[in-house]
């Protein structure tokens, strides 16, 4: 099997030739080590080349207009706004934390213009990744989910919490508009050619609990999330949900939306990989669970290998598992541990599975 075939088999809860491995490559340090250079912006070509050289089976490429990511470079510490009218201070890579949001009231929404979904630059990163894909790596096209857009980018957490009670219809209108935006952009992404799956990043949980009550998450965000899932699947592509944190209280609801896979099964938030694999066997493909806050950062390559083996034993039997960290590769992870994780899954993750 090539990487694309391997990923798609796992996402369909089938048995590939070995457990696939994928990752978010959020590390300029790693890029320098692998490619010999860094880029000011997260871009499709360099991310695809990094994934190829590391031996990954899948690479995450977001739509242009993914909030928090720069479209043009800014100097460190400078203030700028994106096409969503969200304001940032340049303070990281590749995703910035917002400092000001555009919607505080219904009047703000009435006067707000959503970005054009069919803007000519909307699929630049995807197009560049497709062109650079010489090894049949699976291309995973990324969008933000409706809850993250509402509590972090279009509104802030406090405004959203108040609006849910003062003007609930406004929250629903905004979620519906964003849902349509995603689906229109997805159509453009599919038109670029060889993309393989979609990714919805929508963080509902913190390390210890959900960010909103289960009642409000179900009442306001489960429907638009499910609408996006089904809208993306209508293009014939499987859908991965990225939703870190402790989300046990709503995981049944999210699985019921029809997602094909769940990333990152955050170990540090108490998400147990074995339980999830057994409970949802044949329904979703779990992705992740190698601890990127302790084991990958502080452990030795032998420690990383042991944790990879633990993950494989928990979720590899019967197929339908993709190994990854429980969030991303970041600058605090030693390069030798990156290699240790990837090499371990290739060494021990073959089928028929024998660990």
C-alpha positions, 0 to 999 in steps of 0.5 A: 500500500502507499500512504494514501491507500493506508490512510484511507483504509484506516479511516474506513476502519479497515486493516491496511498493511500497517498502522499509518502515522500522521502529524501536525508539523507545527515546528520551525525547528523541525522544519530547519532540521528536515529541510535545511530552511524555515519559512515565514508562513505555513505553506503547502509545499514545505509541509508536504516535503517535510512529511515525505522526508519524515516518512509520514502517511498524511499531512494537514493542509488548511484552507487559506483563511483558516483563522489564526494563520498568517496569509502575509508575514508580519514582524514579531510583536506587530498588530494586524487583522485578517480577512475575518476582521479578527485582530492578532499580535504576531507572537508565534507560528503557525497559529496566533492567539486573537486579541480582538474579535469583530462581533459583539452585538447583533448590530455588528453581525448585521454590518459584517461581511463574511470573507468570499469563499471563492476568493482566488487565493482560497486554495493556494496551500492545497494547490501547492501541496498537491503539486509537491506530492510525489509520494502519494501522501494523503492530503488532509484539508483543514477547516475550523469548526463552528464552536471554535469560530464562535468562541474564539474568532468571531466572538470571544468566550464571554460574549458568546456565553452572554449571547446564548441567553440574550440572543440565541437566534444570533448564535444560530444564524452565525453558525449557519452562515459559517457552515455554508462558507465551509461547504463552499470552500470544500468544493473548491478544495476538491476541485484542486485534485488529489485531496483525500480527507477533510479535517474539522478542528473544533476544540470543545474541551479543556484538560479537565472539563468541557468549555461549555455545558453539554446542554449548550454544546448540544443545543447550539453547536452539535447541529452545525458541526453535524451539518459540516460533517455531512456536507464534507462527506457529500464530496466523497471524502472521509472527515476527521474531527480534531477535538482535544481536551476532555470531551467524554460527556459529548463524545457519543453525540459527536460520534453520532454526527458520522465523523470517520475519525477522532483526533487527538485522543488527548492522553493528558486530558484523560482520554483513554485510547483503549476505551475509545477503540473498544466502544466505537469499534467499526464506527470511528478511527481513533488518531493519536494518544502519544503524549506530546507534553511529557513523553515526547518532550522529556522522554528518551527515544526508548520511552517514546517507543514504549508509549508507541507500543502501548498505543498500538496494543490498545488500538491497532488490532482489527485496523482502524487506528492511525498513530500520532501525538496527542496534538502536534510536533512542536519546538519543545520536542527533540528531533530524535523523539520525532524519529523514534515515534515514526520509526516505532510505528513502522517497526511494530505496527505491521499487519497481521498485528502480533504485539 
